Amino acid sequence: MMPGFFSAFVATLITVPMIGYLAVFIISKQITGNHRRSVNLAIDFSTFLLVLSVHFLILTIWDRSYLWLILIVLFGLAAIFVFIHWKFKEEIVLPKVFKGFWRFNFLLFFSAYIILVVFGLIKRLTFLFA
């Protein structure tokens, strides 16, 4: 009973990552009372969900895994963020670099998620009505 519930819960969070965002936001807002900190915690948590979600959307749409490409993009972006931070600050402060990198990934993968959902819906509709 419990493993089935846990699997369904995780599958729901990966399929609709904004549920995870809202859940973390609401819980952390209740605990901390700090709106800004709650938003940041929710963004940090949902970034991981968005990366997984984009992977599974690609897998569903094209029946191929491009996880290797997602990982190359993540590592490439990390290297770019480290280089830019070093260029401007002349030293590398890893927590700051990682925070900027992770927040940028939220924007990137949220955009990719929206685009893939729309693309997948259009593809399914054209397949159904063709």
Secondary structure, 3 states (H helix, E strand, C coil): CHHHHHHHHHHHHHHCHHHHHHHHHHHHHHHHCCHHHHHHHHHHHHHHHHHHHHHHHHHHHHCCCCHHHHHHHHHHHHHHHHHHHHHHHCCCCHHHHHHHHHHHHHHHHHHHHHHHHHHHHHHHHHHHHC
